[in-house]
Amino acid sequence: MIEKTTLDVFTQNSISIKKQFYVEIDEQLQPVGQPWRRAYTNSTQGRQRVREEVPEPYRTAIFAVWGDTPTVDEAAQ
């Protein structure tokens, strides 16, 4: 079984990550089950969740786009 991770709907303020398992049948990848999704905001808490939950190299890619400073104020949400 193959797992693919997609950084989906990637903006300066948020990201949605999708994981999907696939099997190869007749040289074509076929999805297995429903995809897993999780969204993160570029806030203090969201950035901490990314550090704790997102593996490399995806974490580095996210912070390369987001930079060093949160852009979303959690108190305003």
SULQUI-V121354 format. One record per residue. RES is the residue in one small letter. OMEGA is omega in whole degrees, 0 to 359 (999 if undefined). Layout:
# SULQUI-V121354
res | omega
RES | OMEGA
RES | OMEGA
This chain:
# SULQUI-V121354
res | omega
m | 182
i | 175
e | 176
k | 177
t | 180
t | 171
l | 191
d | 178
v | 187
f | 178
t | 177
q | 185
n | 184
s | 175
i | 172
s | 179
i | 180
k | 173
k | 181
q | 174
f | 180
y | 169
v | 179
e | 178
i | 181
d | 177
e | 176
q | 178
l | 179
q | 180
p | 178
v | 178
g | 181
q | 177
p | 173
w | 180
r | 174
r | 178
a | 178
y | 174
t | 179
n | 177
s | 179
t | 179
q | 180
g | 178
r | 178
q | 178
r | 177
v | 180
r | 184
e | 192
e | 187
v | 180
p | 171
e | 2
p | 184
y | 180
r | 180
t | 179
a | 180
i | 182
f | 175
a | 178
v | 184
w | 183
g | 187
d | 188
t | 175
p | 178
t | 182
v | 178
d | 182
e | 181
a | 181
a | 183
q | 999
